[in-house]
Amino acid sequence: MKKPILAFALAASGTLAVTSISAQEQPQIPGTMDVSHVAAGSYALDPAHTLVQWSVSHFGFNDYFGLFGDIEGTMTLDPADIAATQFDITIPITSVAVPSEGLRDHLLRPGEDGAEPDFFGPEPEAARFVSTSVRQTGDATALVTGQLTMNGQTGPVTMLVAFTGAGENPMSDVPTVGFHANAKIDRTQWGIDYAAPMVGSEVTLDISAAFERQ
């Protein structure tokens, strides 16, 4: 009986040793949900890692999703004075990505016979959001209100913004802050009323943003 017991003890000891070594070798994730890691200053969006997802009802059957990318913008932030935070974000409409090539063509198609396009047209101006107020609602959340200019029209938008992580980006070696945000807009208020309300007027926006300190 001694040999099996000894073998079991050695195996258990070896397993514990490997587990201990593996735990020590695990790299730390750079971003952490700790607001004390947020540095005050001026930030610029990381366009390669910032996305705006939109969804709209498809005839009431299901929701259809798309993305905007290559987003640029700035943020000024002081953790000691959240209300003074400012955002200025530019979203290129031509970056729109959808699985259907036919739909993307329709979104950027010119109007027929000189008429207005159904959606944005082939050379749309970029959409721009400029914040007008920021109100902290929790330890890591805030309501951000601003003006969205899109399709030649401007109107108010309010979004709930949640802090998701801060730290030093190992690829760029600069302090980075991440946020998720969501909002709902009525597209007809920006003159995009094709097929509404069969194709939903309400558009849900889900935003994932990374800002790098300048």
ABEGO torsion letter per residue (X at the ends): XAAAAAAAAAAAAAAAAAAAAAAAABBBBABBBBAAABBBEBBBBBAAABBBBBBBBBGGABBBBBBBBGBBEBBBBBAABAAABBBBBBBBAAABBBABAAAAAAAABBBBGGBBBABAEABBBBBBBBBABBBBABAABBBBBBBBBBGGBBBBBBBBBBBAEBEBBAAAGBBBBBBBBBBBBBAAAAGBABGOAABBABBBBBBBBBBBBX
